[in-house]
Structure formats: structure tokens, C-alpha cells
Amino acid sequence: MPFRQRLPIRMRDITDGLSNTYLLGEKHVSRLHYGTYGDFGYDQSIVSGDDWDLIRWTVKPPLQDSNEPDPERFGSAHPSGFHMSLADGAVKFTNYEIDIQVHRQLGSRNDAKPIEWSP
């Protein structure tokens, strides 16, 4: 992830390029718990601090919401993809079929592997 709680990041610290680095995005949650607090990755507010609700990784591929919670993944309820905001402010609708290596590289702000991509 490009940002973490209590770790100040400046734009110049994103050396892979602002348009090649995820800033934030939609998260995978359990469909069974849309209206409840049964998914521990979907049960707190945005001001809860460092919690499963606020963090996701690019280690696993993104996934459309399913019946099983997986609070490590990005994803959404959309059938074909999910929205990701890049560090330059652009918002891109990204297909679930994104190459896992590209997904991982977009999740790193300074891996010295800047990547050109199109969602």
C-alpha cells in the first residue's frame, strides 16, 4: 500500500509515478453481511484506526464480492471489476482479470518497477 497510518508519505516519495500507484480502492466484502456487522473487514467506521476495514493488499488478486469474507483483497459488488484511485487523483474501473503482477506493482509506491497500464 502506498500509505499507512502514522507514516507520512509525500508525493515525491511515490517514485514509481503518481499515475502508476494505487492510493485507495474498493474492497472485497461478504455479500452475506452487507447489512450486518458479520464481516470483520466491513464492521467499523473510517475513523476506527488501523483495522481490517481500512486496509487491503495487492498480494492476492481482486475478487467480486462473494459469500466468503476475505479482508485482504480489493474488489467490489460490480460484476466485471472495481474502482481504484491512483495517487494522481484519477479513478479507474479495473477488471478483475488484471494481471496479478501488474496489480502487485501498482500497489507499491517505490519498487523501482514503474509500470504503464490500462485497466
N, C-alpha and C positions, 0 to 999 in steps of 0.2 A: 504494500500500500504506500502511496506517496506521503500520507500524513498519519501521525499517531498522536494520541493525547499527550500533552505536555512536551511535545517535541516540535519546536518552531521550525518551519520549513519556509524558506524564501524562494521566490521564483527562480533565482539564479542557482538554487540547489537542485533544480529539476534539469539535470544535464542531458537527459535523453530527448528533451524538447517538450514544450508545453502541449503541443498538438499530438504528441505520441505517448502521453502518460495519463492513465486514469486518475481522476480526482475523487469521484464518487459515482455510485450507480445503484440500480435497483437490485434488490436482494431476493434470493430464493426463500420461500416460506412454505409451510404446510397448508394446503388448501383446507384441511380439516379444522384448522384453527384460525381462519380469517376473522371470525367474530368473537374469539375467546382468547385466553392467555395460555393456551396449552402448548404453544411452540416457544421454547425458551430463547429463540432467536427473533421473537416477534411479540415480546411481552413487556417492554419497557419504553419509556419516552426518550426523546432525543437528548434530554439533559441528564440521563442516567449515568453518564461517565463511560468508562471502559467496560463494555458489556457486549455480549453476543449480538444484541440488536443493532449495534453500531459498527461492527467490524465484519469484513469479508476478505477472502484471499483469492488469488488467481492460481493457486496450486491445482485446484480441481476445475474441470470445465463448467461453464454456466449451465443452468438447468431450469426448464419451465417448472413452475410451482407444481408440487406433487403431494401425495398424501403423507410422505415421509419428510420430517424436518431435516434439513441439512444446513445448519447455520454457518457453514464455511463458504458456501457458494453464492455467487451472483446469479441472478435470474429474475423472473417475473411471472405474472399470470398470462402475459401475452403468448399466443401460440407459436410465434416464429422468432422471438428474440426479446431483448431487454434494452433499456436505455442506460447509457453511460455518459457521464460528463467528463470531459477532458480538462486538463489543467489550464488550457487556454480559454475555457468557458464554453466551448462547443459541446452540444449534446448530440450523441449519435445513437441511432437504433441499431443494435448489433445482433447479428444472427447467432443462435445457439450453436451453430456449426462452425464458429470461429476456430481456427487452428489453435490448439492448446498452447503451443509455443508462442504464438503471437499474443494470445491472451495473457500469458505469464509476463512477457516483455512489456506489455502495456501497463501491467501492474507494478512495474519497477521504475522509479524515477531516475536512477543513476547506475544502471548495469552496464553502461558503455556499449549498449546494443540498440541504439535508436532504430526504430522500425517505421517504415511507411506502410500504411494500411488503409483499407476502405472496408467499412462494416458490411 
